Amino acid sequence: MRTRIGSGIWSALVVGIAGGCVQEGLVTGPGQGDANIAVPTISAVVSTTDPTGDASASQGNGLSGEAYQDIVSAEVDAGVGVFEFRMDVAASVPAAPVLPPGITVQEWSWNLNTSPALPRGFPFAQGSAAPPEFIITVLWDGSTFSGTLIDRRPLLSGGAAVSTSVPVEINGGTIAAAVDADLLDNPSGFAWVARANDWPHLGSVSVQTLDRAPDGGPAFWP
């Protein structure tokens, strides 16, 4: 399956994710494409691998994930004004995944921790603290795929998290997203993890983390 969602900066994502240096390391808890963007002239790739088959183990939580929720590798790259995120899973993502009973959303995401702050709330339960200031998500709600950047920083001052649509592509077992660096406040560095989650609903206290990469701790960009 090849699915594109969103527009604008897509070609930077398609051609910009390339090989580079690897640094592995705190992040826990959790349209059509446009081919008019030039190849990034700078790159700082950080990638991480993850054992195949550990989605069913879900870090010992007894949850059962599908092969297309089993993260094999994940990557963050930076081009000119664009951050590019990629994840490979153990099997092709179906055109219409069947949601498990009680689950309304499946998520593949990259969680970015850019400061020591602990925002509380969305997409986690109200009052629940989790490190990521930004979460780049690819969501399946039973009818459509969507790409969203969740900016959780307003939660620190009593506001609401801000969600912005971003272009994503699903091509077989590869899931990718592109985010304008301005939307991430042009960070010079961050800790990050990739995750595959099942949600009873966004904002639920009972999110089910099926897999994450890396397993033991975060990766660091750059």
C-alpha positions in Angstrom: 0.0 0.0 0.0 1.2 3.5 -0.8 -0.8 6.2 0.9 0.1 9.9 0.9 -1.6 12.4 3.3 -1.0 16.1 3.2 1.0 18.3 0.9 3.6 21.0 0.6 6.9 19.7 1.9 6.6 16.1 0.8 9.4 15.7 -1.6 11.9 16.8 1.0 10.8 13.8 3.0 11.0 11.3 0.1 14.5 12.2 -1.0 15.9 13.7 2.2 16.1 10.6 4.5 19.5 9.2 4.0 22.3 7.5 5.8 24.5 9.1 8.4 25.9 9.0 11.9 24.0 7.1 14.6 23.7 8.1 18.2 21.5 6.0 20.5 20.8 6.8 24.0 14.2 10.7 28.0 11.1 10.1 26.5 8.6 7.8 28.2 4.9 7.5 28.5 4.0 8.2 25.9 -4.2 14.9 -0.2 -1.5 14.4 -2.5 2.2 14.9 -2.3 4.0 17.9 -3.8 7.1 17.2 -5.8 8.4 20.8 -5.9 10.8 20.9 -3.0 14.5 20.8 -3.5 16.7 18.1 -1.9 18.0 19.3 1.5 21.6 20.5 1.4 22.3 19.7 5.0 21.6 16.5 6.9 21.9 15.2 10.4 20.5 11.7 10.5 20.0 9.7 13.7 18.6 6.2 13.4 17.9 3.3 15.8 17.1 -0.3 15.3 14.7 -2.5 17.3 14.3 -6.3 17.6 11.7 -7.9 15.3 8.9 -9.7 17.2 8.9 -7.6 20.4 5.6 -5.9 19.6 3.8 -9.0 21.0 5.8 -8.6 24.2 5.0 -4.9 24.6 7.8 -4.5 27.2 6.3 -7.2 29.4 2.9 -5.7 29.6 1.1 -8.7 28.1 -0.3 -6.8 25.1 -0.5 -8.3 21.6 0.4 -6.2 18.7 0.3 -6.8 14.9 3.4 -7.2 12.8 2.7 -3.8 11.2 3.0 -2.4 14.8 6.3 -4.0 15.3 9.0 -1.3 14.9 12.1 -2.5 13.2 13.9 0.8 12.8 13.2 4.5 13.2 15.0 7.6 12.0 15.0 11.4 12.4 16.7 13.6 9.7 16.9 17.4 9.3 17.0 19.2 6.0 16.6 22.9 5.1 13.7 24.0 7.3 12.3 20.5 7.5 12.5 17.7 10.0 11.9 14.2 8.5 10.7 11.2 10.4 10.7 7.6 9.3 9.8 4.3 10.7 10.0 0.8 9.3 7.7 -1.9 10.7 7.8 -5.7 10.3 5.0 -6.0 7.8 3.1 -3.8 5.3 0.5 -1.6 6.9 -2.9 -2.8 5.6 -5.0 -0.4 3.6 -7.7 -0.7 6.3 -6.4 -2.2 9.5 -8.9 -3.9 11.7 -9.1 -2.2 15.1 -9.0 -4.6 18.1 -12.1 -4.6 20.3 -12.2 -1.5 22.5 -9.6 0.4 20.4 -10.6 3.4 18.4 -7.2 4.7 17.2 -3.9 3.0 16.2 -0.9 5.3 16.3 2.7 5.3 15.0 4.6 8.2 16.4 7.9 10.0 17.1 8.0 11.6 20.6 10.3 14.6 21.0 11.6 15.7 24.4 13.1 19.2 24.0 13.2 20.4 27.6 13.1 19.2 31.2 9.5 20.2 31.5 6.7 17.7 32.0 3.5 18.7 30.1 0.3 17.2 31.6 -2.6 16.1 29.5 -3.4 15.4 25.8 -3.0 13.1 24.1 -2.5 11.4 27.5 -5.1 11.5 30.3 -5.9 14.8 31.8 -3.3 15.6 34.5 -1.0 12.8 33.4 2.6 14.0 33.0 4.7 12.8 30.1 8.0 14.3 28.8 7.3 14.9 25.1 6.8 18.5 24.1 6.0 17.4 20.6 4.5 14.2 19.2 4.4 13.5 15.5 1.7 11.0 14.9 0.3 8.9 12.0 -3.2 7.8 13.1 -5.7 5.2 11.9 -9.2 5.7 13.2 -10.9 2.9 11.5 -11.8 4.9 8.4 -8.9 7.2 7.5 -5.2 7.7 8.1 -4.0 11.2 9.2 -0.8 12.9 10.1 -0.7 15.3 13.0 1.9 17.2 15.0 0.8 17.7 18.6 2.5 20.6 20.3 2.1 20.0 24.1 3.9 23.1 25.3 0.8 25.2 25.9 -0.2 22.6 28.6 2.6 23.9 30.7 0.8 27.3 31.1 -2.7 26.0 31.4 -3.5 26.0 27.7 -4.6 23.3 25.4 -2.3 21.2 23.2 -2.2 22.4 19.6 -2.7 19.9 16.7 -1.5 20.7 13.2 -1.9 18.5 10.1 1.4 17.3 8.6 2.1 15.3 5.4 2.8 11.7 5.8 3.3 8.7 3.6 2.8 5.0 4.2 4.5 2.7 1.6 4.4 -0.9 2.5 6.1 -1.2 5.9 7.6 2.3 5.8 5.8 5.1 7.6 7.1 8.6 7.2 6.2 12.2 8.1 7.6 15.7 7.4 7.3 18.7 9.8 8.3 22.3 9.2 11.1 23.1 11.6 9.3 26.3 12.6 6.5 24.2 14.0 9.1 22.5 16.3 10.6 25.9 17.3 13.7 25.0 15.3 15.3 22.9 18.0 19.0 22.4 18.2 18.7 19.0 19.8 16.2 16.7 21.5 15.7 13.2 22.9 13.2 11.0 21.0 11.6 7.6 20.8 9.4 6.0 18.2 6.2 4.3 19.4 3.4 2.1 18.2 0.3 2.5 20.4 -3.3 1.4 20.5 -5.8 3.8 22.1 -9.3 3.3 23.5 -9.4 7.0 22.6 -7.0 9.8 22.6 -6.8 11.3 26.1 -7.3 7.9 27.7 -5.4 6.7 30.7 -5.2 3.2 29.3 -3.1 3.8 26.2 -1.5 0.5 25.1 2.1 0.8 24.1 2.9 -2.2 21.8 6.4 -1.3 20.8 9.0 1.5 21.1 12.4 2.1 19.6 14.9 2.2 21.1 13.7 -0.1 23.9 16.1 0.8 26.8 16.3 4.6 26.5 15.9 7.5 24.1 17.8 8.3 21.0 19.3 11.8 20.7 19.2 14.1 17.7 21.6 15.2 16.4 
